[in-house]
């Protein structure tokens, strides 16, 4: 974790020297404030030191936690890294202060206080340099190094975890609950008559039972008879490919066979060749349990000869990219156990001493809470159930255990292996993902985390690396999210109409362990319990999740970087009283808080990158918000409508999200200054706005309402300049009078989502629709179409995954022909009052999962072709549908 912190500090130093440092070098202030220049120069030295430190720490194995000397030294590194982070952020803050109004700048030149602040910062920098020297001396004095012995410790650690994995294989107890369908499919894949060598994968988060399922089948007598030649290899995170190949050979060869001479000294090439020769004419089964990387696969793939004897390779893994090594249609994705099966498994273990293995009445409430906490994770159900089976059947004792569950997972030796198994996924993360993962634990239990929100928070905190001009930070962060999901550390809980992930969730036990890690690393403090002590304990982030915490005096012992509040009642004095610890904030989220005005001093948070005031009681935004010169995201949805003209001073703003926001005429003229703006939702149109939007060439998501017909030329000309636009929503001012004429719109090669609400010119699909090759979601409302649009839409949009037609067509018939809309997953037909018939041919809508029908007053019978929709999972019939239609659906 220390490496992750060092990387973030390095990124901050680089950013500060690249932006704020240039301002200072080109400023006359350096002559009046020599300490300012000294701090700038010393930060360059710190940057050099931290580059070397990062290079050293990156070689330290994550499993060396048993090395107490190394751990103590890393703790010193963390402390000094936090000190350096304070210096960098204070540096940016002071520069930001001097970028205020001209009158303030003039005063700053003559104020001794300003010089005093820079002098204090220079002294702090000197102190940190001394600390770095002592850390180096300590490293040398106590021989803190990356040695072979530490690697052996790491291998020993992994070996212990392998034994836990192999225990499932060696155990004779086949009595496990759930996954019957998965066991059946895996058995069929292993025993079918296919002659080609087949690679099968079993994927899921740690503790789901991948090894248990694989071993239960591996031990079956029928499988033993099919595969005389077989091997079970526990791979783990730390291994040598050479050792892996040797272990496979030794397991495959019967003990009565002669082991080849010189096996220990053979290189990988010779071992691969030896395996190929041995397997050439054999039908074999090899299980690679707990494979973490694809790195070794090219050699293994070569060694496992394709001999058309019906051989099988089974891979169990937590990593989706590893699971994708499987042959087509041979990937098994495990899910959490449903509630009934989870309860059955828990009772099987917890009440094993009772004859009927059922839960006593007095324990049922507490037992159900424990099972809910496990969220269907077999590992946790078995571990907790087995531990509780030795406790008295006393309600108070069980309640006490549940209240200490987080502590128990971290400190109880009988449960430590559960934490170890789950921690393996965390330890395997690359450094750039560790901070991002821990940040997810700031959200409450069972909270569904919005993809866009999380991405913007990571960027605001400085966790996302710059990968060059080809990718935005948001693109990089999206890759981070996918990787965390692929590693089974985040669960996908919701997708949009065309399949893109919208929301994630963290498993409760994974969250509990990450909270323990966060506290240890002083990464974050979560006030999520009525008895939480409102004390940050040196942590840099605070998440407030229980009412009442903010009512008591708050003791914060560090300069915070994030405050995320999930409670509604916030005392008006809280922000003022704690401001001394908030000065360097980068994230402030007060969404859903019952505040009526923006807290005092918020406008002085020059380092603030993310401000969320959505769904509060705010009626206005103060003009002083224009002083937040580093603000990237401003979320105002669900509150204010009027936007101050000073908002245009936020020249680094990237995301502005509102319900319907109005700019005054002066602000409308200045909107072109927002050159970094990527998201603008939902702005109210006027003549100045539509003309100046064309300057926002980085725009990726635009929502604009109250568009008058007279704005067409300027609006579509402006939109045509947004070559990176991915999402566009346009709402006409008067849906009956104002026509949306798209004739001036040029191709938008990256547009994925389009919503148009208003009459289309001449009542036809506009020709520019043919220039949206990547469109995946289309919503048309009040379009006034006279002819069935489906033929044109299908021809234009082969990638369409979501289609919403709302009161857009005046005709009586819609026809879906064969092979149309091959990727469409969600179809929504609503409020087309003249529509009498929907024809669905066989072979159309092959991927449709959800069909919604609302307000189709003339559609009296269910379409006959509905039986052709083989993949349909949900048919939703809403209000205003004819009674005859509803009756025919029921029958």
Rosetta blueprint (number, residue, H / E / L):
1 X L
2 X H
3 X H
4 X H
5 X H
6 X H
7 X H
8 X H
9 X H
10 X H
11 X H
12 X H
13 X H
14 X H
15 X H
16 X H
17 X H
18 X H
19 X H
20 X H
21 X H
22 X H
23 X H
24 X H
25 X H
26 X L
27 X L
28 X L
29 X H
30 X H
31 X H
32 X H
33 X L
34 X H
35 X H
36 X H
37 X H
38 X H
39 X H
40 X H
41 X H
42 X H
43 X H
44 X H
45 X H
46 X H
47 X H
48 X H
49 X H
50 X H
51 X H
52 X H
53 X H
54 X H
55 X H
56 X H
57 X H
58 X L
59 X L
60 X L
61 X L
62 X L
63 X L
64 X H
65 X H
66 X H
67 X L
68 X H
69 X H
70 X H
71 X H
72 X H
73 X H
74 X H
75 X H
76 X H
77 X H
78 X H
79 X H
80 X H
81 X H
82 X H
83 X H
84 X H
85 X H
86 X H
87 X H
88 X H
89 X H
90 X H
91 X H
92 X H
93 X H
94 X H
95 X H
96 X H
97 X H
98 X L
99 X L
100 X L
101 X L
102 X H
103 X H
104 X H
105 X H
106 X H
107 X H
108 X H
109 X H
110 X H
111 X L
112 X H
113 X H
114 X H
115 X H
116 X H
117 X H
118 X H
119 X H
120 X H
121 X H
122 X H
123 X H
124 X H
125 X H
126 X H
127 X H
128 X H
129 X H
130 X H
131 X H
132 X H
133 X H
134 X H
135 X H
136 X H
137 X H
138 X H
139 X H
140 X H
141 X H
142 X L
143 X L
144 X L
145 X L
146 X L
147 X L
148 X H
149 X H
150 X H
151 X H
152 X H
153 X H
154 X H
155 X H
156 X H
157 X H
158 X H
159 X H
160 X H
161 X H
162 X H
163 X H
164 X H
165 X H
166 X H
167 X H
168 X H
169 X H
170 X H
171 X L
172 X L
173 X L
174 X L
175 X L
176 X L
177 X L
178 X L
179 X L
180 X H
181 X H
182 X H
183 X H
184 X H
185 X H
186 X H
187 X H
188 X H
189 X H
190 X H
191 X H
192 X L
193 X L
194 X L
195 X L
196 X L
197 X L
198 X E
199 X E
200 X E
201 X E
202 X E
203 X E
204 X L
205 X L
206 X L
207 X L
208 X L
209 X L
210 X H
211 X H
212 X H
213 X H
214 X H
215 X H
216 X H
217 X H
218 X H
219 X L
220 X L
221 X H
222 X H
223 X H
224 X H
225 X H
226 X H
227 X L
228 X L
229 X E
230 X E
231 X E
232 X E
233 X E
234 X E
235 X L
236 X L
237 X L
238 X L
239 X L
240 X L
241 X H
242 X H
243 X H
244 X H
245 X H
246 X H
247 X H
248 X H
249 X H
250 X H
251 X H
252 X H
253 X L
254 X L
255 X L
256 X L
257 X L
258 X L
259 X L
260 X L
261 X L
262 X L
263 X H
264 X H
265 X H
266 X L
267 X L
268 X H
269 X H
270 X H
271 X H
272 X H
273 X H
274 X H
275 X H
276 X H
277 X H
278 X H
279 X H
280 X L
281 X L
282 X L
283 X L
284 X E
285 X E
286 X E
287 X E
288 X E
289 X E
290 X L
291 X L
292 X L
293 X L
294 X L
295 X L
296 X L
297 X H
298 X H
299 X H
300 X H
301 X H
302 X H
303 X H
304 X L
305 X L
306 X L
307 X L
308 X L
309 X L
310 X L
311 X L
312 X E
313 X E
314 X E
315 X E
316 X E
317 X E
318 X L
319 X L
320 X H
321 X H
322 X H
323 X H
324 X L
325 X L
326 X L
327 X L
328 X L
329 X L
330 X L
331 X E
332 X E
333 X E
334 X L
335 X L
336 X L
337 X L
338 X L
339 X H
340 X H
341 X H
342 X H
343 X H
344 X H
345 X H
346 X H
347 X H
348 X H
349 X H
350 X H
351 X L
352 X L
353 X L
354 X L
355 X L
356 X L
357 X L
358 X L
359 X L
360 X L
361 X H
362 X H
363 X H
364 X H
365 X H
366 X H
367 X H
368 X H
369 X H
370 X H
371 X H
372 X H
373 X H
374 X H
375 X L
376 X L
377 X L
378 X H
379 X H
380 X H
381 X H
382 X H
383 X H
384 X H
385 X H
386 X H
387 X H
388 X H
389 X L
390 X L
391 X L
392 X L
393 X L
394 X L
395 X H
396 X H
397 X H
398 X H
399 X H
400 X H
401 X H
402 X H
403 X H
404 X L
405 X H
406 X H
407 X H
408 X H
409 X H
410 X H
411 X H
412 X L
413 X L
414 X L
415 X L
416 X H
417 X H
418 X H
419 X H
420 X H
421 X H
422 X H
423 X H
424 X H
425 X H
426 X H
427 X H
428 X L
429 X L
430 X L
431 X H
432 X H
433 X H
434 X H
435 X H
436 X H
437 X H
438 X H
439 X H
440 X H
441 X L
442 X L
443 X L
444 X L
445 X L
446 X L
447 X L
448 X L
449 X E
450 X E
451 X H
452 X H
453 X H
454 X H
455 X H
456 X H
457 X H
458 X H
459 X H
460 X H
461 X H
462 X L
463 X L
464 X L
465 X L
466 X L
467 X L
468 X L
469 X L
470 X L
471 X L
472 X L
473 X H
474 X H
475 X H
476 X H
477 X H
478 X H
479 X H
480 X H
481 X H
482 X H
483 X H
484 X H
485 X H
486 X H
487 X L
488 X L
489 X L
490 X L
491 X E
492 X E
493 X E
494 X E
495 X E
496 X L
497 X L
498 X L
499 X L
500 X L
501 X E
502 X E
503 X E
504 X E
505 X E
506 X L
507 X L
508 X H
509 X H
510 X H
511 X H
512 X H
513 X H
514 X H
515 X H
516 X H
517 X H
518 X H
519 X H
520 X H
521 X L
522 X L
523 X L
524 X L
525 X E
526 X E
527 X E
528 X L
529 X L
530 X L
531 X L
532 X L
533 X L
534 X L
535 X E
536 X L
537 X L
538 X L
539 X L
540 X L
541 X E
542 X E
543 X E
544 X E
545 X L
546 X L
547 X L
548 X L
549 X H
550 X H
551 X H
552 X L
553 X L
554 X L
555 X E
556 X L
557 X L
558 X L
559 X L
560 X L
561 X L
562 X E
563 X E
564 X E
565 X E
566 X L
567 X L
568 X L
569 X L
570 X L
571 X L
572 X L
573 X L
574 X H
575 X H
576 X H
577 X H
578 X L
579 X H
580 X H
581 X H
582 X H
583 X L
584 X L
585 X L
586 X L
587 X E
588 X E
589 X E
590 X L
591 X L
592 X L
593 X L
594 X L
595 X L
596 X L
597 X L
598 X L
599 X L
600 X L
601 X L
602 X H
603 X H
604 X H
605 X L
606 X L
607 X L
608 X L
609 X L
610 X E
611 X E
612 X E
613 X L
614 X L
615 X L
616 X L
617 X L
618 X L
619 X L
620 X L
621 X L
622 X L
623 X H
624 X H
625 X H
626 X H
627 X H
628 X L
629 X L
630 X L
631 X L
632 X L
633 X E
634 X E
635 X E
636 X L
637 X L
638 X L
639 X L
640 X L
641 X L
642 X E
643 X L
644 X L
645 X H
646 X H
647 X H
648 X H
649 X H
650 X L
651 X L
652 X L
653 X L
654 X L
655 X E
656 X E
657 X E
658 X E
659 X E
660 X E
661 X E
662 X E
663 X L
664 X L
665 X H
666 X H
667 X H
668 X H
669 X H
670 X H
671 X H
672 X H
673 X H
674 X L
675 X L
676 X L
677 X L
678 X L
679 X E
680 X E
681 X E
682 X E
683 X E
684 X E
685 X L
686 X L
687 X H
688 X H
689 X H
690 X H
691 X H
692 X H
693 X H
694 X H
695 X H
696 X L
697 X L
698 X L
699 X L
700 X L
701 X E
702 X E
703 X E
704 X E
705 X E
706 X E
707 X E
708 X L
709 X H
710 X H
711 X H
712 X H
713 X H
714 X H
715 X H
716 X H
717 X H
718 X H
719 X H
720 X H
721 X L
722 X L
723 X L
724 X L
725 X L
726 X L
727 X E
728 X E
729 X E
730 X E
731 X E
732 X E
733 X L
734 X L
735 X L
736 X L
737 X L
738 X L
739 X E
740 X E
741 X L
742 X L
743 X L
744 X L
745 X L
746 X L
747 X L
748 X L
749 X L
750 X L
751 X L
752 X L
753 X E
754 X E
755 X E
756 X E
757 X E
758 X L
759 X E
760 X E
761 X H
762 X H
763 X H
764 X L
765 X L
766 X L
767 X H
768 X H
769 X H
770 X H
771 X H
772 X L
773 X L
774 X L
775 X L
776 X L
777 X E
778 X E
779 X E
780 X E
781 X E
782 X L
783 X L
784 X L
785 X E
786 X L
787 X L
788 X L
789 X L
790 X H
791 X H
792 X H
793 X H
794 X H
795 X H
796 X H
797 X L
798 X L
799 X L
800 X L
801 X L
802 X E
803 X E
804 X E
805 X E
806 X E
807 X L
808 X L
809 X E
810 X L
811 X L
812 X L
813 X E
814 X E
815 X E
816 X E
817 X L
818 X L
819 X L
820 X L
821 X L
822 X L
823 X L
824 X L
825 X L
826 X E
827 X E
828 X E
829 X E
830 X E
831 X L
832 X L
833 X L
834 X L
835 X L
836 X L
837 X E
838 X E
839 X E
840 X E
841 X L
842 X L
843 X L
844 X L
845 X L
846 X L
847 X L
848 X L
849 X L
850 X E
851 X E
852 X E
853 X E
854 X E
855 X L
856 X L
857 X L
858 X L
859 X L
860 X L
861 X L
862 X L
863 X L
864 X H
865 X H
866 X H
867 X H
868 X H
869 X L
870 X L
871 X L
872 X L
873 X L
874 X E
875 X E
876 X E
877 X E
878 X L
879 X L
880 X L
881 X L
882 X L
883 X H
884 X H
885 X H
886 X H
887 X H
888 X H
889 X H
890 X H
891 X L
